[in-house]
Amino acid sequence: MKAIVKDQNAKGLTLCDVPMPQIGPRDVLIQIDRTGICGTDLHIYKWDDWAQKNIPVPMVIGHEFVGRIVELGAQVDYLQIGDLVSGEGHLICGRCRNCLAGRRHYCRSTRGVGINFPGAFAEYISLPATNVWKLAPEVSKDTAAIFDPFGNATHTALTFPLLGEDVLITGAGPIGCMAAAIAKHAGARHVVVTDVNPERLTLAQKLGATRTVDVRSETLPQVQEDLGMREGFDVALEMSGNAQAFRDLIANMRHGGKIALLGILENNVGIDWDQIIFNSLTIKGIYGRKMYSTWYEMTSMIQSGLSIEDVITHRYHYTEFEKGFQAMSEGSSGKVILNWADLG
């Protein structure tokens, strides 16, 4: 089958033929329809320090996908051939303390699809049936292809109650933009998104931000004054990984405010811990999705009228994957979709 592979210790990826994946008794074989390019895939493409330390070569990459089941393992009795599915990209051990307690998203031995397990940028993928999510009919294929990052946004945005709250989102990348849509759908009063990229700020506004802020020309105290806010933001979602954005976020929280931290900050970022302590701020680190309550929340929000498809800005055939990675590298795209087949 055709697959996009990291096949050498250098920048770039290769479209080549690889063996068809085999399935075990508790696995399913999925024919891929379309996939989303993730920031992680871009790290692998660029072959930066993180990728060099974490990605075995060769490796079929990719973990955002939608497709149809074409083969079932002998012990899989709750899925059917033909089901339209996506999948959870974190493979768990099932034996550690958190797995046994039902906190599977905290598994200490997680493996990643497309990172150290053969990925979805291929015509077919084999996955454990327990990682497969059967899609509701209201979920379009484009939305399903990006359920993985939509899940990151959902897990982060819904960590704290949002009804009637003023929400700050630092970083207008695709996940930050989807988080803006979720926060508005969940009943937030103001949803303010900051960035330095005008195209992405426009995308955030399209997805539901009530106010966007280019921090090169506006400050958050000015924005609070414009919105009639007197005490700071109730909830903040850090999506940028930028140290200054994180410091600005902390400085503009109300006393007792809550911060969900998804962006990966550089090492040794200095912040004023007095602000955390004396303002009684809560910071919670977020990784991945809750297995599988986040998937239920995503489905329910789509069924109740939420649309995130505006975050998709580019679509290419998988043979044009270089164009997709180029669009990602330029930094102004939303989500980029690669089409693998027309499955009807």
C-alpha positions in Angstrom: 0.0 0.0 0.0 1.0 3.7 -0.3 2.1 5.5 2.8 3.9 8.7 3.8 7.0 7.6 5.7 9.8 9.2 7.7 12.4 6.9 6.1 15.7 8.7 6.7 17.4 10.8 9.3 16.9 14.1 7.4 14.3 16.7 6.7 11.4 15.6 4.6 9.1 12.6 4.1 8.7 10.0 1.4 5.6 8.6 -0.3 6.4 4.9 -0.9 5.1 1.4 -0.9 5.0 -0.4 2.5 3.5 -3.8 3.5 -0.2 -3.9 4.4 -0.7 -3.9 8.2 -1.8 -7.1 9.8 -4.5 -7.4 12.5 -4.7 -9.4 15.6 -7.8 -10.9 17.2 -8.7 -7.7 19.0 -7.8 -5.3 16.2 -9.5 -3.8 13.2 -8.3 -2.8 9.7 -9.4 0.6 8.5 -9.3 2.0 5.0 -8.3 5.6 5.3 -10.5 8.2 3.7 -8.8 11.5 4.8 -6.2 12.6 7.3 -5.3 15.9 9.0 -1.7 17.2 9.3 -0.8 17.9 12.9 1.9 20.2 14.3 3.6 17.0 15.5 3.8 15.8 11.9 5.4 19.1 10.9 8.1 18.5 13.6 8.7 15.1 12.1 8.9 16.6 8.6 11.4 19.2 9.7 13.3 16.6 11.7 13.9 18.9 14.6 15.6 17.9 17.9 12.3 16.5 19.4 11.6 14.4 16.3 15.2 13.1 16.2 14.9 11.9 19.8 11.4 10.4 19.6 10.7 9.0 16.1 12.2 5.6 15.0 13.1 5.4 11.4 11.4 4.2 9.3 8.0 5.1 10.5 4.6 5.7 8.8 3.5 8.9 10.4 0.1 10.6 11.0 -2.6 10.2 13.6 -5.6 12.4 12.6 -7.9 10.3 10.3 -11.3 9.1 9.3 -12.0 5.9 7.4 -14.1 2.7 7.2 -13.5 -0.6 8.8 -12.7 -3.3 6.2 -11.7 -6.2 8.4 -12.4 -7.3 12.0 -10.3 -9.3 14.4 -11.9 -12.6 15.5 -12.7 -11.2 19.0 -14.2 -7.9 17.9 -18.0 -8.2 18.2 -19.2 -4.6 18.8 -18.0 -3.0 15.5 -19.0 -3.9 12.0 -17.3 -3.9 8.6 -18.3 -0.6 6.9 -18.5 1.5 10.0 -17.2 5.0 9.6 -14.6 5.6 12.3 -11.9 7.8 13.7 -9.5 6.7 16.4 -7.8 7.7 19.6 -4.1 8.1 18.9 -2.8 7.1 22.3 -2.2 3.4 22.9 -2.3 2.5 26.5 -0.8 -0.4 28.5 -4.0 -1.4 30.3 -2.1 -2.5 33.4 -0.7 0.5 35.2 -2.4 2.1 38.2 -4.2 4.7 36.2 -5.4 2.4 33.4 -6.8 -0.1 36.0 -8.6 2.8 37.8 -10.2 3.9 34.5 -8.0 7.0 34.1 -6.6 5.7 30.8 -5.5 9.2 29.5 -3.0 9.2 32.4 -1.3 5.9 31.3 2.4 6.1 32.1 3.3 3.8 29.1 1.4 5.5 26.3 2.5 4.9 22.8 1.6 7.3 20.0 0.1 6.4 16.6 2.4 7.8 13.9 5.1 8.4 16.5 6.2 5.0 17.7 3.4 2.9 16.3 2.6 2.8 12.5 0.4 5.8 11.6 -2.5 6.9 9.5 -0.8 8.6 6.6 -1.4 5.4 4.6 -4.1 3.6 2.6 -4.8 1.4 5.6 -4.2 1.4 9.4 -4.5 -1.4 12.0 -5.7 -0.3 15.4 -6.9 -2.0 18.6 -10.6 -2.0 18.6 -10.6 -0.2 21.9 -9.0 2.8 20.2 -11.6 3.0 17.5 -14.4 5.6 17.7 -17.6 4.9 15.7 -18.9 8.2 14.3 -22.4 9.5 14.7 -24.1 10.3 11.4 -24.1 14.0 12.2 -20.3 14.1 12.1 -19.0 15.0 8.6 -15.9 13.3 7.3 -13.9 16.5 7.3 -14.8 17.1 11.0 -14.1 13.4 11.8 -10.6 13.7 10.2 -9.6 16.3 12.8 -11.4 14.7 15.9 -7.9 14.2 17.4 -7.0 17.9 17.7 -10.6 18.9 18.2 -10.3 16.6 21.2 -7.3 18.5 22.5 -9.3 21.7 22.2 -12.3 20.1 23.9 -10.3 18.6 26.8 -8.6 22.0 27.4 -11.6 24.3 27.0 -14.0 22.1 29.1 -11.6 21.5 31.9 -13.2 24.3 33.9 -16.9 25.6 33.8 -17.3 28.3 31.1 -21.0 29.4 31.4 -21.1 33.2 31.8 -17.3 33.4 32.2 -14.8 35.6 30.5 -12.3 33.4 28.7 -8.8 34.3 27.4 -7.1 32.1 24.8 -3.4 32.7 24.0 -2.5 31.3 20.6 -4.7 31.4 17.5 -3.4 28.2 16.0 -6.0 25.6 14.8 -6.5 24.2 18.4 -6.9 27.7 19.8 -9.4 28.6 17.2 -11.4 25.4 17.8 -11.2 26.2 21.6 -12.8 29.6 20.9 -15.7 27.9 19.1 -16.1 25.4 22.0 -16.0 28.2 24.7 -18.7 30.2 22.9 -20.8 27.1 22.4 -20.4 26.3 26.1 -21.8 29.7 27.1 -18.8 31.9 27.8 -19.6 35.6 27.9 -16.4 37.0 26.2 -13.9 34.8 24.3 -10.7 36.8 23.7 -8.0 35.3 21.5 -4.4 36.7 21.3 -1.8 36.1 18.7 0.6 38.0 16.3 -0.6 36.4 13.1 -3.4 38.5 11.5 -4.6 35.6 9.3 -5.0 33.3 12.3 -6.7 36.0 14.3 -9.2 36.4 11.5 -9.8 32.6 11.6 -10.3 32.7 15.4 -13.0 35.4 14.9 -14.7 33.3 12.2 -14.7 30.3 14.7 -16.4 32.3 17.4 -14.0 34.6 19.2 -15.8 37.7 20.4 -12.6 39.7 20.4 -9.2 39.1 18.8 -6.1 40.8 19.9 -2.8 41.4 18.0 -0.5 41.9 21.0 1.9 43.9 18.9 -0.6 46.8 18.9 -3.0 46.2 21.8 -2.7 45.2 25.4 -4.9 42.9 27.4 -5.7 45.6 30.1 -6.9 47.9 27.2 -9.1 45.1 25.9 -10.5 44.4 29.4 -11.4 48.1 29.7 -13.1 48.1 26.3 -15.2 45.0 27.3 -16.2 46.5 30.6 -14.3 43.8 32.6 -13.2 45.0 36.0 -11.4 42.0 37.7 -9.6 40.0 34.9 -10.3 36.8 33.1 -12.1 33.9 34.8 -10.6 31.1 32.7 -7.6 31.1 30.4 -6.5 28.5 27.9 -2.8 28.7 27.0 -2.3 27.3 23.5 0.7 29.2 22.2 3.7 27.8 24.0 5.0 31.3 24.0 6.6 32.5 27.3 5.6 36.1 27.0 2.0 35.1 26.2 1.9 32.9 29.3 3.2 35.7 31.5 0.6 38.2 30.0 -2.1 35.6 30.6 -1.1 35.2 34.3 -1.0 39.0 34.8 -4.6 39.4 33.5 -6.4 36.7 35.5 -8.9 37.6 38.2 -8.2 36.4 41.8 -9.1 32.7 41.9 -8.9 32.3 38.1 -8.3 29.0 36.4 -5.7 28.3 33.7 -5.6 25.2 31.4 -2.1 24.8 30.0 -1.9 22.9 26.7 0.9 24.9 24.9 4.3 23.4 25.3 6.6 26.0 26.8 10.3 26.1 26.3 12.5 24.9 29.2 13.1 27.2 32.2 10.4 29.7 31.5 10.4 32.3 34.2 7.1 33.5 35.7 6.2 35.6 38.8 5.1 32.9 41.2 3.9 35.5 43.6 1.0 36.2 41.1 0.1 32.5 41.2 0.2 32.2 45.0 -1.3 35.5 46.1 -4.0 35.6 43.4 -4.9 31.9 44.2 -4.6 30.9 40.6 -5.1 27.3 39.5 -3.0 25.9 36.7 -3.8 22.5 35.2 -1.6 20.8 32.6 -3.5 19.2 29.7 -2.3 16.3 27.5 -4.3 14.6 24.8 -8.0 13.7 25.4 -9.9 12.0 28.2 -10.5 8.4 27.1 -13.3 8.5 26.2 -15.4 11.2 27.8 -13.9 13.8 25.5 -15.0 11.9 22.5 -18.6 11.9 23.8 -18.4 15.6 24.4 -17.1 16.3 20.9 -19.9 14.2 19.4 -22.6 15.9 21.6 -21.4 19.4 20.7 -21.5 18.6 17.0 -25.0 17.1 17.4 -26.2 20.2 19.2 -25.0 22.6 16.5 -21.3 23.3 16.9 -19.4 23.5 13.6 -15.6 23.6 13.5 -15.1 23.0 9.7 -14.1 26.6 9.1 -10.8 25.8 10.8 -10.0 23.7 7.7 -8.3 26.0 5.2 -6.4 23.6 2.8 -7.3 20.3 1.1 -4.9 18.2 -1.0 -4.7 14.8 -2.5 -2.2 12.7 -0.5 0.2 12.6 -3.4 0.4 16.4 -2.9 1.4 16.1 0.7 4.4 18.5 0.2 1.9 21.3 -0.6 0.2 20.5 2.7 3.4 20.7 4.7 4.4 23.9 2.9 1.1 25.5 3.9 1.7 24.4 7.5 5.2 25.7 7.5 4.1 29.2 6.3 2.2 29.5 9.6 -1.0 31.1 8.4 -3.0 28.0 7.6 -5.7 26.4 9.7 -6.0 22.6 9.5 -4.8 20.9 6.4 -6.6 17.8 5.1 -5.1 15.1 2.8 -7.6 13.0 0.9 -6.8 9.3 0.4 -9.9 7.9 -1.2 -13.5 8.7 -2.1 -15.4 6.1 -0.1 -18.8 7.6 -0.6 
